[in-house]
Amino acid sequence: MQRLNNASAGTFAGRFSLPLLDPERSTPDGVSGPRAKAGYTKAGHKRYNVYRNNVTVSLIDALADTFPAVQRIVGREFFRDMARLYVRAEPPRSPLLFEYGHGFADFIDGFEHTAPIPWLGDVARIERAWLDAYHAADRTPLAAETLQGIAPESLPGAVFTPHPATRIVRSAYPAVAIFVANRRDGPVGRIHERDGEDALVTRPALDVQVRKLPRGGARFLAGLCAGQPLGEAAADTTEAEPGFDLGANIAGMLDAGVFCDVSTSA
């Protein structure tokens, strides 16, 4: 996939690529059919429109592959109409097709027709995080024994290195429950959760995992991933979330393969 949005309009590549995602633009000058040596031809116009349609369809298909839960929630026809508008507004920025769609959740948030389902953007964020985790670099997750080998007096100063696949998605809605219900086969039953849910996305081995973080878990983990020492991150989280369980959160994160290394100043 070409970097459509970076092409200069003054070059032939720019004149050729810029109309690809805008059906209102005419066929660029210089496009010709197989038997024409130069200039505009009817055959060239038809061939360009076929190519233009194929580019749009391939990008919509890529979004459908990345956001299957979103498509299931809104329906295939609605999804493809919404995706088509996104494709026109946000052309690709990378030649790698799997990287397309990082702004789709924000687009959904601002899309007037999805206003009655305000949690849909957060479901899309979890799906995008799932794919990013899937393609992240491989690293061996931190073993619990490594952490247990650190002297107790050194633990507050421990600094963790997050695994490349680790992602956090915070939501004021039960986005994890909605995501899980719509990423599996079979009918979707009634979702009874009403509180906000923060998602932890990891890939400790070959399979991507999505878990609901416990109370305070997202704040605590975000601090650790940003380089806060363990003691500082724990104190900040405990102050903000009095019910925060430090031991349970650390055990859960190690089990999920959130980190790949830890260091101390000692």
C-alpha positions in Angstrom: 0.0 0.0 0.0 1.4 3.3 -1.0 1.7 6.3 1.4 -1.1 8.0 -0.3 -1.2 11.0 2.0 2.5 11.8 1.7 2.6 12.0 -2.1 3.3 15.5 -3.5 0.5 16.8 -5.6 3.1 18.3 -8.0 4.4 14.9 -9.0 2.8 12.2 -11.2 2.7 9.9 -8.2 0.9 12.6 -6.2 -1.6 13.3 -9.0 -2.2 9.6 -9.4 -2.6 8.7 -5.7 -4.5 11.7 -4.3 -7.8 10.9 -6.1 -7.7 7.2 -5.2 -9.6 7.7 -2.0 -11.8 10.6 -3.2 -14.4 9.6 -5.8 -15.3 13.2 -6.4 -11.8 13.8 -8.0 -11.5 13.1 -11.7 -9.0 10.7 -13.3 -5.6 12.3 -13.2 -4.0 13.5 -16.5 -1.5 11.1 -17.9 -3.5 7.9 -17.1 -4.1 5.9 -20.3 -5.3 2.6 -21.5 -3.1 -0.3 -22.6 -3.0 0.8 -26.2 -2.7 4.5 -25.7 0.8 6.0 -25.6 -0.2 9.2 -23.8 -3.0 11.4 -22.6 -6.5 10.6 -21.2 -8.4 7.7 -22.7 -11.7 6.2 -21.9 -10.0 2.8 -21.2 -7.6 4.6 -18.8 -10.5 6.2 -17.0 -12.3 2.9 -16.5 -9.1 1.1 -15.3 -8.3 3.9 -12.9 -11.8 3.7 -11.4 -11.5 -0.1 -11.0 -8.2 0.4 -9.2 -9.6 3.2 -7.1 -12.5 1.0 -6.0 -10.1 -1.9 -5.2 -7.9 0.3 -3.0 -10.9 1.5 -1.0 -12.3 -2.0 -0.7 -9.0 -3.4 0.5 -8.7 -0.8 3.2 -12.3 -1.4 4.3 -11.6 -5.2 4.4 -8.5 -4.5 6.5 -10.6 -2.5 9.0 -13.1 -5.4 9.1 -10.3 -7.8 9.9 -9.0 -5.6 12.6 -12.3 -4.7 14.2 -14.5 -7.8 14.0 -16.3 -7.1 17.3 -17.2 -3.5 16.2 -18.5 -4.9 12.9 -20.6 -7.5 14.7 -22.1 -4.9 17.0 -23.2 -2.4 14.3 -23.7 -4.9 11.4 -21.7 -5.4 8.3 -23.5 -2.8 6.1 -23.3 0.0 8.7 -19.6 -0.9 9.4 -18.6 -0.8 5.8 -20.4 2.6 5.2 -18.6 4.0 8.3 -15.3 2.5 7.3 -15.6 4.0 3.8 -15.9 7.5 5.4 -12.9 6.8 7.6 -10.9 5.7 4.6 -11.6 8.9 2.8 -10.8 11.0 5.9 -7.7 9.0 7.0 -5.5 7.6 4.2 -2.8 5.1 5.1 0.4 6.4 6.6 2.3 3.1 6.4 3.0 0.5 3.6 2.0 -2.2 6.1 -1.7 -2.9 5.8 -2.0 -4.3 9.4 -0.9 -0.9 10.8 -3.9 0.9 9.2 -6.7 2.0 11.5 -5.0 3.4 14.5 -7.3 6.4 14.4 -10.5 4.4 13.9 -11.6 4.5 17.5 -11.3 8.3 17.7 -13.2 8.5 14.4 -16.0 6.3 15.9 -16.1 8.6 19.0 -16.8 11.6 16.7 -19.2 9.8 14.3 -22.7 11.1 14.9 -24.4 7.8 14.0 -22.6 5.9 16.8 -23.5 8.5 19.5 -26.2 6.1 21.0 -23.4 3.5 21.7 -20.7 5.6 23.3 -18.7 2.6 24.4 -18.1 1.5 20.8 -14.8 3.5 20.5 -13.4 1.8 23.5 -14.2 -1.6 22.1 -12.3 -0.6 19.0 -9.4 0.5 21.1 -9.2 -2.9 22.7 -9.3 -4.6 19.2 -6.6 -2.3 17.9 -4.5 -3.0 21.0 -5.1 -6.8 20.4 -3.6 -6.5 16.9 -0.7 -4.4 18.0 0.1 -6.9 20.7 -0.1 -9.7 18.2 2.6 -8.0 16.0 4.8 -6.8 18.9 8.3 -8.0 19.3 9.0 -11.3 21.1 10.5 -11.1 24.6 10.6 -13.7 27.4 8.2 -12.5 30.2 9.6 -11.7 33.6 9.5 -14.8 35.9 8.1 -14.5 39.4 11.3 -16.1 40.7 13.3 -13.1 39.4 11.3 -10.7 41.5 11.4 -13.0 44.5 15.2 -12.9 44.3 15.3 -9.2 44.9 16.1 -8.2 48.5 13.1 -6.8 50.3 14.8 -3.5 51.0 15.5 -3.0 47.3 11.9 -3.8 46.1 10.6 -0.2 46.5 13.3 1.0 44.0 12.6 -1.7 41.5 12.0 -0.4 38.0 10.2 -2.7 35.5 10.6 -3.0 31.7 7.2 -3.6 30.0 6.9 -6.4 27.5 6.6 -5.0 24.0 3.1 -6.5 23.7 1.7 -4.9 26.8 -1.2 -2.5 26.2 -3.6 -0.7 28.6 -7.1 0.5 27.5 -9.1 2.5 30.0 -12.8 2.8 29.7 -15.7 4.3 31.6 -17.9 1.5 30.2 -17.9 -2.3 30.5 -15.8 -2.5 27.3 -13.9 -5.7 28.2 -17.2 -7.6 28.7 -18.6 -6.2 25.4 -15.3 -7.0 23.6 -15.2 -10.6 24.9 -18.9 -11.2 24.1 -18.5 -10.1 20.5 -15.2 -11.7 19.7 -16.5 -15.3 20.0 -18.9 -17.4 18.1 -22.5 -17.8 19.1 -25.2 -15.4 20.2 -24.4 -12.5 22.4 -26.4 -12.6 25.7 -27.3 -9.7 27.9 -24.3 -8.0 29.4 -25.0 -7.2 33.0 -21.9 -5.2 33.9 -22.4 -1.5 34.2 -19.2 -0.2 35.7 -16.2 1.0 33.7 -13.6 -1.7 32.9 -9.9 -1.2 32.1 -8.3 -3.8 29.7 -4.9 -5.3 30.0 -3.7 -6.7 26.6 -0.6 -9.0 26.6 1.0 -11.8 24.7 3.1 -13.8 27.1 3.5 -16.6 24.6 1.9 -17.1 21.2 -1.7 -16.1 22.1 -2.9 -12.5 22.8 -4.8 -12.3 26.1 -7.3 -9.6 27.2 -8.0 -9.3 30.9 -10.0 -6.9 33.0 -7.7 -5.1 35.4 -8.7 -4.9 39.0 -9.3 -1.7 40.9 -6.4 0.6 40.6 -4.6 -1.8 38.3 -4.5 0.5 35.2 -3.1 3.4 37.2 -0.5 1.3 38.9 0.6 -0.5 35.7 0.7 2.8 33.7 3.1 4.2 36.3 5.4 1.2 36.2 5.4 1.2 32.4 6.3 4.8 32.5 9.4 4.1 34.6 8.1 4.8 38.1 9.8 2.7 40.8 7.6 0.1 42.4 7.3 1.9 45.8 6.4 5.2 44.2 3.8 3.7 41.8 2.2 1.7 44.7 2.0 4.8 46.9 0.4 7.0 44.2 -2.1 4.3 43.4 -3.0 3.5 47.0 -3.6 7.2 47.6 -6.0 7.5 44.7 -7.6 4.0 45.1 -7.8 3.1 48.9 -9.0 -0.4 48.0 -5.9 -1.2 45.9 -4.4 -4.6 46.5 -0.7 -4.4 45.7 0.1 -8.1 46.1 -2.8 -9.3 44.0 -2.0 -6.8 41.2 1.7 -7.7 41.1 0.8 -11.4 41.0 -1.7 -10.9 38.2 0.7 -8.8 36.1 3.4 -11.4 36.4 1.0 -14.1 35.4 -0.1 -12.1 32.4 3.5 -11.5 31.2 3.3 -7.8 31.5 7.0 -7.2 32.1 10.2 -8.6 30.6 12.8 -7.2 32.9 13.4 -5.6 36.3 16.3 -3.6 37.7 17.2 -2.1 41.0 19.7 0.6 42.0 21.3 -1.7 44.5 
